[in-house]
């Protein structure tokens, strides 16, 4: 056990965690960290599971001291809608939790003179379009544009991106010329999974619409029909994380990358859901606060840097995501659960 090398996955029980744990659990030893008991279907893939809080500095220190960790996937976060309800909690988890990990990983990497990678999923929530007209005029936004988030979640993510760059590139630069912390970040769009039901995200109307229809439940969408943002199927999100993790450092021209999936309006999602669930009862009841957030997010992103540097290309466009992944898997899920 002393010589084993682990990947630490925070938020292992979450949406992205489910996909990532199952993807790498047969080839890598995993330490999972989360607030709740580990889901039964993940237990065969996790070597060590620790039930605890990412903001617990003592716990994080103990993990890095006890285990040799070469990669950290920091998935734990309080998402946008929940963050607006309890901003202090969001700040504590998203900022202080991330600082704890960066600081401890950096200390361990420097003291042991070995590289530790910290992979950080950020979000399109870091962007802030000032109005709908500007949003229409700039459909594909680059990494350095419109960085004016209006949510606590977006503010937290943008700050933590900068923290990661600081620790990996600037911290103690005058005294130490070798930087062992390798911080890599990608900005996810709204993620849609067939496996888990989302909670706390402002883009959740897309998966909620689909999961409700599959269960024969009515659904009231909280944004306008024409609301358009960027989405990604969960298998693509997991693949993007791993591709960015595995690319040689000398191939990377920056720390932070946009990754493209597909753009879709709420109406387009409703139409494809009703194509497969004709009896779906979908209506619209606008929540002004959540609508304001969606309107501030970009319709799409410029993902050319990820393409050029590490060959990113999503497997699922809009139609393929629903027709080949989401709808078949969700039909099976709720048939088996009935």
C-alpha positions, 0 to 999 in steps of 0.5 A: 500500500505504501508504494501505491499511487492514487488518483484523488477524486473529490465529489466522487458521488456527483454527476461527473464523479460517477462517469469518471470513477467508472471510466478509470477505476479498473486501471487506476487506484482511486481515493474518493472523497465526498460528503455522503456515503459512496453509492453502491455502484461505485464501490467496486471501482474505488480503493479508498473512500473518505467521507468528509468535507473538502473545507476540512484542512486537517483532513486534506492534509492527512490524505496527502500525507498518508497516500501518494497522489499523482493526480487530483480531479477536483469535482466537488462544488456547490453549483450555480442555483444553490450558490445563489441561495446560500452564497457563503456555503458556495464560497466556502466549498468552491473557494476555500476547498479548492485553496486547500487542495491547491496548497496541499498538492503544491506543498507535497509536490515541492517537498517530494520534488515530483509532479502532481497534476490537479485537474479542475473543471470550471464552467461557462458560468465564468462568462457574463454577457451584458445583454442578449444583443451582445450575446447574439453578436458574439456566439462563440466566446474565447477564453479571455473574453466577457469574464464578468460572471454574475453568480457566486458560482461563476465568480468562485470558478473564475477566481479558482482558475486564477488560483491554480495558475498562480500556484503552478506558475507564479508561487515562490517564483523567485526562490524556486525555479521548478514548478511541480504542481501541474494545474490544468483546467477546462470550462464545461458547458451544461452537462447532461447525464443519463445516469444521474439526476442533476441538482443545483445547476442552472442548466438543469432544465435540459436533463430535468425535462428529459428525466421527467418525460421518461417517468411520465411526470409533467415538467415546468421549464424555468427559462424561456423557449428561446433560451440558448446555451452550450451543453455537453453529454456526460461521456464527452465530459469525462473523455475531455477530463482524461484527454487533458490529463494525459496530454504531455505538458509541452503540448499545452499553450495555456492552463485553461481551455474551453471545450465545445459540445453543442448549443441548443435552445430549450425549445429544441430540447423540448421538441426532441424529448417529445419526439421520443415521449409524445405524451410528455407534458412540458410547459414554461414558467419563467423564473426571473433569477434563473433566466437572468443567469442563463441570459448571461451565459454564452450561446457557445464557445470558441474551443479552437485552443483545445482542438489545436493543443490536445485534439479535443473533439466531442463525440456527441452533437445535439442529435447524437447526444439525445438519439444515441446516448441520453434517450436509450439509456434513460428509457432503460433506466426507468424501465428497470426502476418501474 
